[in-house]
Amino acid sequence: MSSIAGWGWVLAVVAGSTGALLRTWFVRALPKRPVPFGVLTANVMASAVGGIAVANRVELGPTWSLVLIGGFCGGLSTLSTLAADTVELWLENRRRDAVVNVVVNVSLGLLAVWGAWALVS
């Protein structure tokens, strides 16, 4: 913790807020059928940015890693909304969509991290 510059904490909060606002825009702008594409887009984008940041962690240092991964990616991505959307789909008897929602979010998120990391490494 002591290796993170004081301004980094403030910037991480700003980056997290920016990510959360971007996620909210995606959720409102993109369709929810057959799966919530706004959450999917936000999660995949955050995963790709996270993959790039992890690949460059040494060059970025602890402060910028916190800003990008903990702040921006943390605000942009959302496990809680993914979980709530999935339960909502399940309760609407859209069970196949619920399962697809989880599988697609996790699969594309992992592919985005790996792909982005491989691209910049």
Steps between C-alpha positions, in 0.01 A plus 500: 500500500779744578636472144184662361517877462240699693358652183455146367223429748309808389554420134385140561171635639457727198585214262257270683224758473575543130485125447169476688349781293615334179348169615171677579499649151560155344220347710255769389610515136527132411220240478424259782389214275589223469759591766585839657748626239587814698642301789670259259664790313616664822641175639685409179639853460618505862659159452688618191625814676596284798694264274693791350569642846620166636730454200648842573487486880876542544509806275184644654609455859271450798328839485389482137413132540264599782349780291442283194417160651353584840345828393391503137458124444343456843242771427434385145461128567231362721451161655201616703305620196592185309372292791179705540429491125557124494261441790244726334525299178464178698193626688344607169531132394766600247728233638696444181567874474612502864754224441616657174542833681742352753691287250538782246606760760760276659628354172527828312646672808776241526564512126516880512758498781710232332468653154584853613791375710634293209460791260713739704749255649 
